[in-house]
Each structure stands twice: as C-alpha cells, then as structure tokens.
Amino acid sequence: PTAKGEALWAFLPRPCRLHTSACQPNSNRTSIACVSRQKYGRMYPVLLVRPDGSTIHIRYKEPRRILSVSAEFVPLQIELK
C-alpha cells in the first residue's frame, strides 16, 4: 500500500462491524425505533345523536354514518362531574 492508496481509503466510509455495508448514521434509525402513537387505527367521521335530539360530529373507530346514544348515558355523565 502506498501513501496515495491509504489517502484514498481515508475518504471512503468504513465498514460496520458485522455488516458488509458502510455505516452512515442518519435519522432513519431513530424514526423506526421510536413510535409516538400507541395505536394505528383509522378514525371515521360520524354523526352522534344525543337522547335530546341534538347532534355532534365526532371521529369514531368504526365506519358508521349515525351513532345514537342511549338515555342511560346522561346520568352517567352527571355523576362523573
């Protein structure tokens, strides 16, 4: 090996320990290892109908057009307050 050949090897990326590919650290490894969401479920727009007849647009886990709430939900909501 000549000095010119050693200088050429200095500019090339060094191989990783057990792999044959070059080790080039970047942000892709972090994005794969760290997941901020707990679920990957899709949410669908749904019209929620309350017992008094009022409606609210919400996001729901199942694809439905209308979701009605029973009268038993209202006393439960008052108890939670």
QUIZIZI-V416804 format. One record per backbone hydrogen bond with DSSP energy under -0.5 kcal/mol. CO is the residue of the C=O (numbers start at 0). NH is the residue of the N-H. E is the energy in kcal/mol with one decimal. If there is no record, write none. Layout:
CO/NH/E
CO/NH/E
//
This chain:
1/5/-2.1
2/6/-1.8
3/7/-1.5
4/8/-1.8
5/9/-1.3
6/10/-0.8
7/10/-0.7
7/11/-0.8
13/22/-1.6
20/15/-1.6
21/23/-0.8
25/28/-0.5
26/30/-1.8
27/31/-1.5
28/32/-1.9
29/33/-2.1
32/34/-0.6
33/35/-0.5
43/59/-3.0
45/47/-0.7
45/57/-2.9
46/48/-0.5
46/66/-2.8
47/49/-0.6
47/55/-2.2
48/68/-2.4
49/52/-1.7
53/49/-3.0
55/47/-3.6
55/57/-0.6
57/45/-3.0
59/43/-3.7
61/63/-1.3
64/46/-2.3
66/48/-2.9
69/72/-1.2
70/73/-0.6
70/74/-0.7
71/75/-1.0
72/76/-1.8
73/77/-1.6
74/78/-2.0
75/79/-1.4
76/80/-0.8
//
